[in-house]
Amino acid sequence: MSIKTVRYYESIGLLPEPRRTPAGHRVYSSEMVDRIGFIRRAQSSGLSLTEIGSVLEIKDAGGRSCEHTRALLEDHLAHLDAQMEELRVTRREVATLAERAAELDPSACTDPHRCQVLSSEPAR
């Protein structure tokens, strides 16, 4: 992970300000390294940094975040299912256009303002 990313996490409150050496260098504890790993894993599951922050706030306050995290993940599953359905519909539409394109004679395309493949009716 880049230093820029770690500093960004600090700036938005996902990571506490680390302690510093007398020379001003940041010193990260093993707990901080674990927290960074948690943030990365949570991001890879589709959670936003804001959502991750909400989980961390609960944990930092000594609470249990399982129900909150479950609700966030269920929301993401529903969103993914909707996106997948939209992609299935789009794929069917593109497949239909590809079939149309394969059947059309390019020399029959005489309209200078539209493509016969993408029009609702092929140019004749």
Buried (B, 14 or more C-beta within 10 A) or exposed (E): EEEEEBEEBBEEEBBEEEEEEEEEEBEEEEEBEEBBEBBEEBEEEBBEBEBBBBBBBBBEEEEEBEEBBEEBBEEBEEEEEEEEEEEEEEEEEEEEEEEBBEEBEEEEBEEEEEEBBEEEEBBE
